[in-house]
Amino acid sequence: MTGPARALADAEPLVDRVLARYRERTVAELLRHIPEQSPPYLYDLAGDYPVRPCKGLRGALCLATCEAFGGRPERALNPAVTVEMFHNAFLIHDDIQDGSELRRGLPTLSAAYGVEVALNVGNATNLLGLRRLMANRRELGGELAWRLFEETELMCRQSLEGQAMEIAWIRDNACDLVPADYYRMCLKKTSWYTFLYPCRAGLLVAEGAHTEATRLDRFGWYLGAAFQIQDDVLNLVGTLADYGKEIAGDLWEGKRTLLLIHLLERCTPAERARTERYLEGTRAQRGPGAAEEVRWLSERLTAYGCVESAREAADGLVAAAEREIAEVMEAAPTPAEPSDEAAEAREFLLALPDFVVTRGR
Protein backbone atom coordinates (compact mmCIF):
# COMPACT_ATOMS: atom_id res chain seq x y z
CA MET A 1 0.00 0.00 0.00
CA THR A 2 1.45 3.38 -1.00
CA GLY A 3 0.59 7.07 -1.26
CA PRO A 4 -2.68 8.41 0.15
CA ALA A 5 -4.10 4.94 0.86
CA ARG A 6 -1.18 4.04 3.09
CA ALA A 7 -1.31 7.41 4.84
CA LEU A 8 -5.00 7.08 5.62
CA ALA A 9 -4.68 3.50 6.83
CA ASP A 10 -2.05 4.56 9.37
CA ALA A 11 -3.45 8.04 10.04
CA GLU A 12 -3.71 8.07 13.81
CA PRO A 13 -0.33 6.56 14.85
CA LEU A 14 1.48 8.42 12.08
CA VAL A 15 -0.07 11.80 12.85
CA ASP A 16 0.37 11.36 16.61
CA ARG A 17 4.04 10.46 16.15
CA VAL A 18 4.80 13.39 13.86
CA LEU A 19 2.83 15.84 15.99
CA ALA A 20 4.75 14.74 19.08
CA ARG A 21 8.13 15.14 17.37
CA TYR A 22 7.43 18.60 15.98
CA ARG A 23 5.64 19.77 19.13
CA GLU A 24 8.66 18.88 21.26
CA ARG A 25 10.91 20.98 19.04
CA THR A 26 8.49 23.91 18.86
CA VAL A 27 7.76 24.06 22.59
CA ALA A 28 11.44 23.83 23.48
CA GLU A 29 12.19 26.76 21.16
CA LEU A 30 9.18 28.70 22.46
CA LEU A 31 10.20 28.31 26.10
CA ARG A 32 13.81 29.19 25.31
CA HIS A 33 12.75 32.69 24.26
CA ILE A 34 10.46 33.55 27.19
CA PRO A 35 12.30 36.10 29.37
CA GLU A 36 13.50 34.72 32.68
CA GLN A 37 13.22 38.10 34.39
CA SER A 38 9.55 38.95 34.79
CA PRO A 39 7.25 41.12 36.85
CA PRO A 40 4.80 38.95 38.79
CA TYR A 41 2.10 37.23 36.71
CA LEU A 42 3.44 38.11 33.27
CA TYR A 43 6.13 36.22 31.35
CA ASP A 44 6.15 33.48 34.00
CA LEU A 45 2.60 32.61 32.84
CA ALA A 46 3.19 32.97 29.09
CA GLY A 47 4.34 29.36 28.88
CA ASP A 48 1.35 28.00 30.82
CA TYR A 49 -0.98 27.09 27.94
CA PRO A 50 1.76 25.90 25.54
CA VAL A 51 3.06 23.26 27.99
CA ARG A 52 -0.38 21.88 28.84
CA PRO A 53 -1.36 18.61 27.12
CA CYS A 54 -2.17 19.48 23.49
CA LYS A 55 -1.31 18.49 19.93
CA GLY A 56 0.70 21.56 18.92
CA LEU A 57 -0.96 21.26 15.51
CA ARG A 58 -0.18 24.70 14.08
CA GLY A 59 3.53 24.73 14.75
CA ALA A 60 3.81 21.11 13.64
CA LEU A 61 1.99 21.84 10.38
CA CYS A 62 4.42 24.68 9.64
CA LEU A 63 7.45 22.46 10.23
CA ALA A 64 5.96 19.49 8.36
CA THR A 65 5.07 21.60 5.32
CA CYS A 66 8.56 23.04 5.22
CA GLU A 67 10.19 19.61 5.44
CA ALA A 68 7.74 17.94 3.04
CA PHE A 69 8.56 20.52 0.35
CA GLY A 70 12.31 20.22 0.64
CA GLY A 71 13.16 22.73 3.37
CA ARG A 72 15.08 22.32 6.59
CA PRO A 73 12.61 22.38 9.51
CA GLU A 74 15.05 24.15 11.81
CA ARG A 75 14.75 27.20 9.53
CA ALA A 76 11.00 27.22 10.14
CA LEU A 77 11.19 27.14 13.93
CA ASN A 78 10.64 30.89 14.31
CA PRO A 79 7.45 30.86 12.18
CA ALA A 80 6.28 27.73 14.05
CA VAL A 81 6.80 29.44 17.41
CA THR A 82 5.16 32.60 16.07
CA VAL A 83 1.92 30.84 15.17
CA GLU A 84 1.88 28.93 18.46
CA MET A 85 2.37 32.16 20.40
CA PHE A 86 -0.44 33.95 18.57
CA HIS A 87 -2.62 30.85 18.92
CA ASN A 88 -2.16 30.71 22.68
CA ALA A 89 -2.75 34.45 23.00
CA PHE A 90 -6.01 33.98 21.07
CA LEU A 91 -6.99 31.19 23.46
CA ILE A 92 -6.34 33.31 26.55
CA HIS A 93 -8.44 36.16 25.16
CA ASP A 94 -11.15 33.76 23.90
CA ASP A 95 -11.45 32.30 27.39
CA ILE A 96 -12.00 35.79 28.79
CA GLN A 97 -14.61 36.67 26.14
CA ASP A 98 -16.44 33.36 26.51
CA GLY A 99 -16.26 33.13 30.30
CA SER A 100 -14.68 29.68 29.89
CA GLU A 101 -13.55 27.81 32.98
CA LEU A 102 -11.43 25.01 31.50
CA ARG A 103 -8.71 24.92 28.88
CA ARG A 104 -6.87 21.69 28.07
CA GLY A 105 -8.31 20.04 31.15
CA LEU A 106 -7.15 22.72 33.61
CA PRO A 107 -8.59 26.04 34.85
CA THR A 108 -8.25 28.87 32.35
CA LEU A 109 -5.85 31.68 33.22
CA SER A 110 -8.82 34.00 33.76
CA ALA A 111 -10.45 31.51 36.14
CA ALA A 112 -7.22 30.87 38.02
CA TYR A 113 -5.75 34.39 38.19
CA GLY A 114 -8.54 36.78 37.19
CA VAL A 115 -9.36 38.67 34.02
CA GLU A 116 -6.80 41.41 34.61
CA VAL A 117 -3.86 39.00 34.79
CA ALA A 118 -5.09 36.85 31.91
CA LEU A 119 -5.61 39.84 29.63
CA ASN A 120 -2.10 41.09 30.27
CA VAL A 121 -0.56 37.64 29.79
CA GLY A 122 -2.42 37.31 26.47
CA ASN A 123 -0.97 40.63 25.35
CA ALA A 124 2.51 39.55 26.47
CA THR A 125 2.15 36.30 24.53
CA ASN A 126 1.34 38.28 21.39
CA LEU A 127 4.43 40.40 22.03
CA LEU A 128 6.61 37.30 22.30
CA GLY A 129 5.18 36.05 19.01
CA LEU A 130 6.03 39.40 17.43
CA ARG A 131 9.61 39.11 18.67
CA ARG A 132 9.98 35.72 16.97
CA LEU A 133 8.62 37.28 13.80
CA MET A 134 11.26 40.01 14.02
CA ALA A 135 13.99 37.39 14.45
CA ASN A 136 13.26 36.07 10.94
CA ARG A 137 15.13 39.03 9.42
CA ARG A 138 18.36 37.89 11.00
CA GLU A 139 17.88 34.18 10.37
CA LEU A 140 16.08 34.09 7.00
CA GLY A 141 17.01 37.38 5.36
CA GLY A 142 15.05 40.58 4.86
CA GLU A 143 12.95 39.63 1.83
CA LEU A 144 11.64 36.36 3.23
CA ALA A 145 11.15 37.91 6.66
CA TRP A 146 8.96 40.61 5.11
CA ARG A 147 6.86 38.02 3.28
CA LEU A 148 6.32 36.20 6.57
CA PHE A 149 5.40 39.49 8.24
CA GLU A 150 2.78 40.15 5.54
CA GLU A 151 1.38 36.64 5.97
CA THR A 152 1.20 37.11 9.74
CA GLU A 153 -0.61 40.44 9.43
CA LEU A 154 -3.13 38.84 7.07
CA MET A 155 -3.65 35.87 9.39
CA CYS A 156 -4.22 38.10 12.43
CA ARG A 157 -6.64 40.33 10.51
CA GLN A 158 -8.67 37.40 9.24
CA SER A 159 -8.77 35.78 12.69
CA LEU A 160 -9.91 38.96 14.41
CA GLU A 161 -12.62 39.53 11.80
CA GLY A 162 -13.87 35.96 12.28
CA GLN A 163 -13.97 36.42 16.04
CA ALA A 164 -15.85 39.70 15.57
CA MET A 165 -18.46 37.90 13.45
CA GLU A 166 -19.04 35.31 16.16
CA ILE A 167 -19.26 37.94 18.90
CA ALA A 168 -21.71 40.02 16.84
CA TRP A 169 -24.00 37.02 16.26
CA ILE A 170 -24.22 36.44 20.01
CA ARG A 171 -24.55 40.12 20.88
CA ASP A 172 -27.29 40.72 18.27
CA ASN A 173 -29.01 37.37 18.88
CA ALA A 174 -28.72 36.43 15.21
CA CYS A 175 -31.12 33.54 14.58
CA ASP A 176 -31.53 33.68 10.79
CA LEU A 177 -28.05 32.48 9.85
CA VAL A 178 -27.52 29.91 7.12
CA PRO A 179 -24.68 27.39 6.77
CA ALA A 180 -22.84 29.70 4.33
CA ASP A 181 -22.55 32.29 7.12
CA TYR A 182 -21.01 29.70 9.41
CA TYR A 183 -18.53 28.55 6.76
CA ARG A 184 -17.41 32.13 6.12
CA MET A 185 -16.79 32.55 9.84
CA CYS A 186 -14.84 29.28 9.89
CA LEU A 187 -12.64 30.43 7.03
CA LYS A 188 -11.69 33.57 8.90
CA LYS A 189 -11.60 32.39 12.51
CA THR A 190 -10.29 28.82 12.18
CA SER A 191 -8.90 28.01 8.75
CA TRP A 192 -6.57 30.99 8.47
CA TYR A 193 -4.48 30.58 11.58
CA THR A 194 -4.86 26.83 12.07
CA PHE A 195 -4.12 25.65 8.52
CA LEU A 196 -3.61 28.33 5.85
CA TYR A 197 -0.96 30.35 7.69
CA PRO A 198 1.15 27.37 8.86
CA CYS A 199 1.09 25.89 5.35
CA ARG A 200 1.95 29.21 3.69
CA ALA A 201 4.76 29.92 6.15
CA GLY A 202 6.21 26.43 5.74
CA LEU A 203 6.16 26.74 1.94
CA LEU A 204 7.82 30.14 2.03
CA VAL A 205 10.65 28.92 4.25
CA ALA A 206 11.13 25.80 2.12
CA GLU A 207 11.04 27.45 -1.30
CA GLY A 208 11.82 31.13 -0.80
CA ALA A 209 10.09 34.49 -0.86
CA HIS A 210 8.92 34.21 -4.48
CA THR A 211 7.17 30.84 -4.23
CA GLU A 212 3.43 30.41 -4.87
CA ALA A 213 2.48 30.03 -1.22
CA THR A 214 -1.26 29.87 -1.90
CA ARG A 215 -1.33 26.45 -3.54
CA LEU A 216 -2.33 24.74 -0.27
CA ASP A 217 -5.08 27.28 0.47
CA ARG A 218 -8.03 25.10 -0.57
CA PHE A 219 -6.59 22.22 1.45
CA GLY A 220 -6.34 24.53 4.47
CA TRP A 221 -9.80 26.01 4.01
CA TYR A 222 -11.56 22.65 3.73
CA LEU A 223 -9.60 21.20 6.62
CA GLY A 224 -10.20 24.23 8.84
CA ALA A 225 -13.96 24.07 8.37
CA ALA A 226 -13.97 20.32 9.08
CA PHE A 227 -11.80 20.90 12.14
CA GLN A 228 -14.19 23.53 13.51
CA ILE A 229 -17.28 21.38 12.89
CA GLN A 230 -15.66 18.43 14.65
CA ASP A 231 -14.71 20.74 17.54
CA ASP A 232 -18.34 21.89 17.78
CA VAL A 233 -19.55 18.28 17.79
CA LEU A 234 -17.07 17.28 20.52
CA ASN A 235 -18.22 20.26 22.56
CA LEU A 236 -21.68 18.70 22.63
CA VAL A 237 -21.09 14.93 22.72
CA GLY A 238 -17.41 14.53 23.63
CA THR A 239 -15.83 13.83 27.00
CA LEU A 240 -13.58 16.04 29.07
CA ALA A 241 -10.70 13.61 28.41
CA ASP A 242 -11.16 13.92 24.64
CA TYR A 243 -12.06 17.59 24.49
CA GLY A 244 -10.26 19.27 27.41
CA LYS A 245 -12.88 22.01 27.68
CA GLU A 246 -16.31 22.40 29.21
CA ILE A 247 -18.85 20.07 27.59
CA ALA A 248 -21.84 22.01 26.16
CA GLY A 249 -19.90 25.24 26.67
CA ASP A 250 -20.97 26.43 23.21
CA LEU A 251 -24.63 26.23 24.28
CA TRP A 252 -23.93 28.07 27.51
CA GLU A 253 -22.17 30.79 25.51
CA GLY A 254 -24.81 30.92 22.74
CA LYS A 255 -22.36 30.21 19.93
CA ARG A 256 -23.85 29.85 16.45
CA THR A 257 -22.49 26.48 15.45
CA LEU A 258 -23.53 24.55 12.38
CA LEU A 259 -25.48 22.27 14.73
CA LEU A 260 -27.48 25.18 16.13
CA ILE A 261 -28.13 26.61 12.65
CA HIS A 262 -29.48 23.21 11.58
CA LEU A 263 -31.70 23.06 14.67
CA LEU A 264 -33.23 26.47 13.99
CA GLU A 265 -33.95 25.35 10.43
CA ARG A 266 -35.63 22.10 11.48
CA CYS A 267 -37.46 22.65 14.77
CA THR A 268 -41.09 23.60 15.28
CA PRO A 269 -42.12 27.27 15.62
CA ALA A 270 -42.63 26.81 19.37
CA GLU A 271 -39.21 25.21 19.77
CA ARG A 272 -37.61 27.97 17.71
CA ALA A 273 -39.24 30.65 19.88
CA ARG A 274 -37.96 28.92 23.03
CA THR A 275 -34.46 28.66 21.54
CA GLU A 276 -34.40 32.32 20.53
CA ARG A 277 -35.49 33.37 24.03
CA TYR A 278 -32.70 31.33 25.56
CA LEU A 279 -30.10 32.82 23.20
CA GLU A 280 -30.86 36.38 24.28
CA GLY A 281 -28.22 37.93 26.50
CA THR A 282 -24.86 36.63 27.67
CA ARG A 283 -23.83 33.58 29.65
CA ALA A 284 -23.45 35.69 32.79
CA GLN A 285 -26.97 37.09 32.33
CA ARG A 286 -28.47 33.60 31.99
CA GLY A 287 -27.01 32.38 35.26
CA PRO A 288 -26.93 28.82 36.62
CA GLY A 289 -30.69 28.48 36.16
CA ALA A 290 -30.11 28.04 32.44
CA ALA A 291 -28.87 24.48 32.99
CA GLU A 292 -32.31 23.06 32.21
CA GLU A 293 -32.45 24.98 28.91
CA VAL A 294 -28.98 23.71 27.99
CA ARG A 295 -30.13 20.13 28.62
CA TRP A 296 -33.24 20.71 26.53
CA LEU A 297 -31.23 22.18 23.65
CA SER A 298 -28.82 19.24 23.76
CA GLU A 299 -31.75 16.84 23.49
CA ARG A 300 -33.27 18.78 20.58
CA LEU A 301 -29.97 18.83 18.70
CA THR A 302 -29.82 15.06 18.97
CA ALA A 303 -33.50 14.51 18.19
CA TYR A 304 -33.29 16.52 14.96
CA GLY A 305 -30.15 14.76 13.75
CA CYS A 306 -27.99 17.87 13.98
CA VAL A 307 -24.95 15.97 15.23
CA GLU A 308 -25.10 13.49 12.37
CA SER A 309 -25.66 16.15 9.71
CA ALA A 310 -22.71 18.15 11.06
CA ARG A 311 -20.51 15.05 10.93
CA GLU A 312 -21.62 14.41 7.35
CA ALA A 313 -20.65 17.98 6.44
CA ALA A 314 -17.24 17.50 8.06
CA ASP A 315 -16.74 14.21 6.21
CA GLY A 316 -17.47 15.93 2.89
CA LEU A 317 -14.98 18.68 3.64
CA VAL A 318 -12.34 16.14 4.62
CA ALA A 319 -12.83 14.27 1.35
CA ALA A 320 -12.28 17.54 -0.52
CA ALA A 321 -9.16 18.27 1.57
CA GLU A 322 -7.79 14.79 0.79
CA ARG A 323 -8.22 15.37 -2.93
CA GLU A 324 -6.50 18.76 -2.71
CA ILE A 325 -3.45 17.61 -0.77
CA ALA A 326 -3.05 14.50 -2.96
CA GLU A 327 -3.01 16.65 -6.12
CA VAL A 328 -0.54 19.15 -4.69
CA MET A 329 1.80 16.47 -3.36
CA GLU A 330 1.68 14.54 -6.63
CA ALA A 331 2.75 17.65 -8.54
CA ALA A 332 5.51 18.56 -6.06
CA PRO A 333 9.07 17.51 -6.92
CA THR A 334 10.58 14.93 -4.59
CA PRO A 335 14.28 14.32 -3.91
CA ALA A 336 15.74 11.14 -5.37
CA GLU A 337 16.51 9.91 -1.85
CA PRO A 338 14.38 11.86 0.63
CA SER A 339 15.25 11.54 4.31
CA ASP A 340 13.01 9.42 6.51
CA GLU A 341 11.78 12.58 8.23
CA ALA A 342 10.91 14.29 4.93
CA ALA A 343 9.06 11.22 3.68
CA GLU A 344 7.14 11.03 6.94
CA ALA A 345 6.29 14.73 6.73
CA ARG A 346 4.71 14.13 3.32
CA GLU A 347 2.70 11.20 4.66
CA PHE A 348 1.67 13.37 7.62
CA LEU A 349 0.12 15.95 5.29
CA LEU A 350 -1.73 13.23 3.40
CA ALA A 351 -3.00 11.61 6.61
CA LEU A 352 -3.99 14.80 8.43
CA PRO A 353 -7.52 15.20 6.97
CA ASP A 354 -8.65 11.76 8.14
CA PHE A 355 -7.14 12.41 11.57
CA VAL A 356 -8.92 15.74 11.96
CA VAL A 357 -12.41 14.38 11.42
CA THR A 358 -12.02 11.13 13.36
CA ARG A 359 -10.53 12.59 16.56
CA GLY A 360 -12.83 11.88 19.47
CA ARG A 361 -15.09 9.48 17.50
Secondary structure by P-SEA (a helix, b strand, c coil): cccaaaaaaacaaaaaaaaaaaaaaaaaaaaaaccccccccccccccccccccccaaaaaaaaaaaaaaccccccaaaaaaaaaaaaaaaaaaaaaaaccccccccccccccccaaaaaaaaaaaaaaaaaaaaaccccccaaaaaaaaaaaaaaaaaaaaaaaaaaaaaaaccccccaaaaaaaaaccccccccaaaaaaaaaaacccccccccaaaaaaaaaaaaaaaaaaaaccccccccccccccccccccccaaaaaaaacccaaaaaaaaaaaccccccccccaaaaaaaaaaaaaaaaaaaaaaaaaaaaaaaaaaaaaaaaaaccccccccaaaaaaaaaaaaaaaaaaaccc
